[in-house]
Amino acid sequence: MVNVCVQCRESIGAREPFDGSPGGVVHRRCTEPARAAEAVERAAWRAYLSHVGTCDACLPEPIGCPEGKRLRREWKTADRAHFAILEQPAP
């Protein structure tokens, strides 16, 4: 049985690293951009939550704090970038 990467549609050799998932098998090289984008998104989310949890201006309303707004914008941008990578069609 030949495994085919569901992302790039190339066959996966016996010695190539791959990830098995419920949707099929994927080359590790095909998942690296999505994993990197997810790491950036998680870091931005943690920074936002850390700020909101410790900022006196954010406790009543996070939207009123300029730093909270900036961190939320960074997180939303990272979230959109991660989603865009996940939604790219296979070549």
PyMOL commands that place a pseudoatom at each C-alpha (Angstrom):
pseudoatom trace, name=CA, resn=MET, resi=1, chain=A, elem=C, hetatm=0, pos=[0.000, 0.000, 0.000]
pseudoatom trace, name=CA, resn=VAL, resi=2, chain=A, elem=C, hetatm=0, pos=[1.368, 3.405, -0.989]
pseudoatom trace, name=CA, resn=ASN, resi=3, chain=A, elem=C, hetatm=0, pos=[0.744, 6.314, 1.359]
pseudoatom trace, name=CA, resn=VAL, resi=4, chain=A, elem=C, hetatm=0, pos=[-0.059, 9.588, -0.375]
pseudoatom trace, name=CA, resn=CYS, resi=5, chain=A, elem=C, hetatm=0, pos=[0.274, 12.939, 1.352]
pseudoatom trace, name=CA, resn=VAL, resi=6, chain=A, elem=C, hetatm=0, pos=[-3.152, 14.561, 1.531]
pseudoatom trace, name=CA, resn=GLN, resi=7, chain=A, elem=C, hetatm=0, pos=[-1.534, 18.014, 1.348]
pseudoatom trace, name=CA, resn=CYS, resi=8, chain=A, elem=C, hetatm=0, pos=[0.836, 17.801, -1.636]
pseudoatom trace, name=CA, resn=ARG, resi=9, chain=A, elem=C, hetatm=0, pos=[-0.491, 14.562, -3.226]
pseudoatom trace, name=CA, resn=GLU, resi=10, chain=A, elem=C, hetatm=0, pos=[3.001, 13.039, -3.486]
pseudoatom trace, name=CA, resn=SER, resi=11, chain=A, elem=C, hetatm=0, pos=[3.725, 9.514, -2.352]
pseudoatom trace, name=CA, resn=ILE, resi=12, chain=A, elem=C, hetatm=0, pos=[5.347, 9.104, 1.036]
pseudoatom trace, name=CA, resn=GLY, resi=13, chain=A, elem=C, hetatm=0, pos=[8.397, 6.866, 1.007]
pseudoatom trace, name=CA, resn=ALA, resi=14, chain=A, elem=C, hetatm=0, pos=[9.031, 4.281, 3.691]
pseudoatom trace, name=CA, resn=ARG, resi=15, chain=A, elem=C, hetatm=0, pos=[11.861, 6.332, 5.215]
pseudoatom trace, name=CA, resn=GLU, resi=16, chain=A, elem=C, hetatm=0, pos=[10.222, 9.759, 4.992]
pseudoatom trace, name=CA, resn=PRO, resi=17, chain=A, elem=C, hetatm=0, pos=[8.841, 11.266, 8.184]
pseudoatom trace, name=CA, resn=PHE, resi=18, chain=A, elem=C, hetatm=0, pos=[5.075, 11.728, 8.158]
pseudoatom trace, name=CA, resn=ASP, resi=19, chain=A, elem=C, hetatm=0, pos=[2.176, 12.384, 10.490]
pseudoatom trace, name=CA, resn=GLY, resi=20, chain=A, elem=C, hetatm=0, pos=[-0.842, 10.154, 10.521]
pseudoatom trace, name=CA, resn=SER, resi=21, chain=A, elem=C, hetatm=0, pos=[-4.150, 11.827, 11.266]
pseudoatom trace, name=CA, resn=PRO, resi=22, chain=A, elem=C, hetatm=0, pos=[-7.814, 10.934, 10.918]
pseudoatom trace, name=CA, resn=GLY, resi=23, chain=A, elem=C, hetatm=0, pos=[-7.824, 12.824, 7.600]
pseudoatom trace, name=CA, resn=GLY, resi=24, chain=A, elem=C, hetatm=0, pos=[-4.925, 10.820, 6.159]
pseudoatom trace, name=CA, resn=VAL, resi=25, chain=A, elem=C, hetatm=0, pos=[-1.150, 10.988, 6.156]
pseudoatom trace, name=CA, resn=VAL, resi=26, chain=A, elem=C, hetatm=0, pos=[0.844, 14.176, 5.640]
pseudoatom trace, name=CA, resn=HIS, resi=27, chain=A, elem=C, hetatm=0, pos=[4.551, 14.809, 5.081]
pseudoatom trace, name=CA, resn=ARG, resi=28, chain=A, elem=C, hetatm=0, pos=[6.111, 16.574, 8.036]
pseudoatom trace, name=CA, resn=ARG, resi=29, chain=A, elem=C, hetatm=0, pos=[7.476, 19.191, 5.637]
pseudoatom trace, name=CA, resn=CYS, resi=30, chain=A, elem=C, hetatm=0, pos=[3.906, 19.942, 4.549]
pseudoatom trace, name=CA, resn=THR, resi=31, chain=A, elem=C, hetatm=0, pos=[2.761, 20.585, 8.125]
pseudoatom trace, name=CA, resn=GLU, resi=32, chain=A, elem=C, hetatm=0, pos=[5.686, 22.774, 9.221]
pseudoatom trace, name=CA, resn=PRO, resi=33, chain=A, elem=C, hetatm=0, pos=[4.248, 26.121, 8.006]
pseudoatom trace, name=CA, resn=ALA, resi=34, chain=A, elem=C, hetatm=0, pos=[0.961, 25.458, 9.798]
pseudoatom trace, name=CA, resn=ARG, resi=35, chain=A, elem=C, hetatm=0, pos=[2.765, 24.437, 12.982]
pseudoatom trace, name=CA, resn=ALA, resi=36, chain=A, elem=C, hetatm=0, pos=[4.926, 27.570, 12.899]
pseudoatom trace, name=CA, resn=ALA, resi=37, chain=A, elem=C, hetatm=0, pos=[1.848, 29.761, 12.375]
pseudoatom trace, name=CA, resn=GLU, resi=38, chain=A, elem=C, hetatm=0, pos=[0.066, 27.991, 15.223]
pseudoatom trace, name=CA, resn=ALA, resi=39, chain=A, elem=C, hetatm=0, pos=[3.023, 28.621, 17.545]
pseudoatom trace, name=CA, resn=VAL, resi=40, chain=A, elem=C, hetatm=0, pos=[2.944, 32.343, 16.695]
pseudoatom trace, name=CA, resn=GLU, resi=41, chain=A, elem=C, hetatm=0, pos=[-0.805, 32.445, 17.295]
pseudoatom trace, name=CA, resn=ARG, resi=42, chain=A, elem=C, hetatm=0, pos=[-0.486, 30.710, 20.675]
pseudoatom trace, name=CA, resn=ALA, resi=43, chain=A, elem=C, hetatm=0, pos=[2.309, 33.055, 21.770]
pseudoatom trace, name=CA, resn=ALA, resi=44, chain=A, elem=C, hetatm=0, pos=[0.218, 36.091, 20.815]
pseudoatom trace, name=CA, resn=TRP, resi=45, chain=A, elem=C, hetatm=0, pos=[-2.795, 34.684, 22.665]
pseudoatom trace, name=CA, resn=ARG, resi=46, chain=A, elem=C, hetatm=0, pos=[-0.706, 34.024, 25.797]
pseudoatom trace, name=CA, resn=ALA, resi=47, chain=A, elem=C, hetatm=0, pos=[0.717, 37.562, 25.673]
pseudoatom trace, name=CA, resn=TYR, resi=48, chain=A, elem=C, hetatm=0, pos=[-2.774, 39.028, 25.372]
pseudoatom trace, name=CA, resn=LEU, resi=49, chain=A, elem=C, hetatm=0, pos=[-4.163, 36.943, 28.251]
pseudoatom trace, name=CA, resn=SER, resi=50, chain=A, elem=C, hetatm=0, pos=[-1.150, 37.709, 30.446]
pseudoatom trace, name=CA, resn=HIS, resi=51, chain=A, elem=C, hetatm=0, pos=[-1.617, 41.414, 29.882]
pseudoatom trace, name=CA, resn=VAL, resi=52, chain=A, elem=C, hetatm=0, pos=[-5.386, 41.386, 30.436]
pseudoatom trace, name=CA, resn=GLY, resi=53, chain=A, elem=C, hetatm=0, pos=[-4.963, 39.386, 33.637]
pseudoatom trace, name=CA, resn=THR, resi=54, chain=A, elem=C, hetatm=0, pos=[-2.495, 41.821, 35.179]
pseudoatom trace, name=CA, resn=CYS, resi=55, chain=A, elem=C, hetatm=0, pos=[-3.456, 45.244, 33.775]
pseudoatom trace, name=CA, resn=ASP, resi=56, chain=A, elem=C, hetatm=0, pos=[-5.610, 47.458, 35.997]
pseudoatom trace, name=CA, resn=ALA, resi=57, chain=A, elem=C, hetatm=0, pos=[-6.979, 49.301, 32.937]
pseudoatom trace, name=CA, resn=CYS, resi=58, chain=A, elem=C, hetatm=0, pos=[-8.028, 46.017, 31.300]
pseudoatom trace, name=CA, resn=LEU, resi=59, chain=A, elem=C, hetatm=0, pos=[-9.861, 44.556, 34.270]
pseudoatom trace, name=CA, resn=PRO, resi=60, chain=A, elem=C, hetatm=0, pos=[-13.071, 46.555, 33.809]
pseudoatom trace, name=CA, resn=GLU, resi=61, chain=A, elem=C, hetatm=0, pos=[-12.892, 46.702, 29.987]
pseudoatom trace, name=CA, resn=PRO, resi=62, chain=A, elem=C, hetatm=0, pos=[-9.992, 45.322, 27.859]
pseudoatom trace, name=CA, resn=ILE, resi=63, chain=A, elem=C, hetatm=0, pos=[-10.951, 47.484, 24.878]
pseudoatom trace, name=CA, resn=GLY, resi=64, chain=A, elem=C, hetatm=0, pos=[-10.119, 50.700, 26.755]
pseudoatom trace, name=CA, resn=CYS, resi=65, chain=A, elem=C, hetatm=0, pos=[-6.426, 49.889, 27.223]
pseudoatom trace, name=CA, resn=PRO, resi=66, chain=A, elem=C, hetatm=0, pos=[-4.116, 50.790, 24.292]
pseudoatom trace, name=CA, resn=GLU, resi=67, chain=A, elem=C, hetatm=0, pos=[-1.707, 47.958, 25.094]
pseudoatom trace, name=CA, resn=GLY, resi=68, chain=A, elem=C, hetatm=0, pos=[-4.594, 45.473, 25.344]
pseudoatom trace, name=CA, resn=LYS, resi=69, chain=A, elem=C, hetatm=0, pos=[-5.892, 46.668, 21.968]
pseudoatom trace, name=CA, resn=ARG, resi=70, chain=A, elem=C, hetatm=0, pos=[-2.453, 46.249, 20.387]
pseudoatom trace, name=CA, resn=LEU, resi=71, chain=A, elem=C, hetatm=0, pos=[-1.986, 42.741, 21.787]
pseudoatom trace, name=CA, resn=ARG, resi=72, chain=A, elem=C, hetatm=0, pos=[-5.495, 41.720, 20.721]
pseudoatom trace, name=CA, resn=ARG, resi=73, chain=A, elem=C, hetatm=0, pos=[-4.816, 43.012, 17.194]
pseudoatom trace, name=CA, resn=GLU, resi=74, chain=A, elem=C, hetatm=0, pos=[-1.565, 40.999, 17.078]
pseudoatom trace, name=CA, resn=TRP, resi=75, chain=A, elem=C, hetatm=0, pos=[-3.387, 37.870, 18.200]
pseudoatom trace, name=CA, resn=LYS, resi=76, chain=A, elem=C, hetatm=0, pos=[-6.197, 38.324, 15.641]
pseudoatom trace, name=CA, resn=THR, resi=77, chain=A, elem=C, hetatm=0, pos=[-3.629, 38.882, 12.871]
pseudoatom trace, name=CA, resn=ALA, resi=78, chain=A, elem=C, hetatm=0, pos=[-1.759, 35.704, 13.876]
pseudoatom trace, name=CA, resn=ASP, resi=79, chain=A, elem=C, hetatm=0, pos=[-5.061, 33.815, 14.034]
pseudoatom trace, name=CA, resn=ARG, resi=80, chain=A, elem=C, hetatm=0, pos=[-6.010, 34.900, 10.510]
pseudoatom trace, name=CA, resn=ALA, resi=81, chain=A, elem=C, hetatm=0, pos=[-2.545, 33.960, 9.190]
pseudoatom trace, name=CA, resn=HIS, resi=82, chain=A, elem=C, hetatm=0, pos=[-2.777, 30.509, 10.781]
pseudoatom trace, name=CA, resn=PHE, resi=83, chain=A, elem=C, hetatm=0, pos=[-6.265, 29.945, 9.357]
pseudoatom trace, name=CA, resn=ALA, resi=84, chain=A, elem=C, hetatm=0, pos=[-5.129, 31.108, 5.894]
pseudoatom trace, name=CA, resn=ILE, resi=85, chain=A, elem=C, hetatm=0, pos=[-2.319, 28.526, 5.888]
pseudoatom trace, name=CA, resn=LEU, resi=86, chain=A, elem=C, hetatm=0, pos=[-4.715, 25.780, 6.928]
pseudoatom trace, name=CA, resn=GLU, resi=87, chain=A, elem=C, hetatm=0, pos=[-7.151, 26.707, 4.178]
pseudoatom trace, name=CA, resn=GLN, resi=88, chain=A, elem=C, hetatm=0, pos=[-4.616, 26.720, 1.325]
pseudoatom trace, name=CA, resn=PRO, resi=89, chain=A, elem=C, hetatm=0, pos=[-5.561, 24.192, -1.325]
pseudoatom trace, name=CA, resn=ALA, resi=90, chain=A, elem=C, hetatm=0, pos=[-3.233, 21.320, -1.997]
pseudoatom trace, name=CA, resn=PRO, resi=91, chain=A, elem=C, hetatm=0, pos=[-1.029, 21.820, -5.077]
for i in range(1, 91): cmd.bond("trace and resi %d" % i, "trace and resi %d" % (i + 1))
show_as sticks, trace
zoom trace
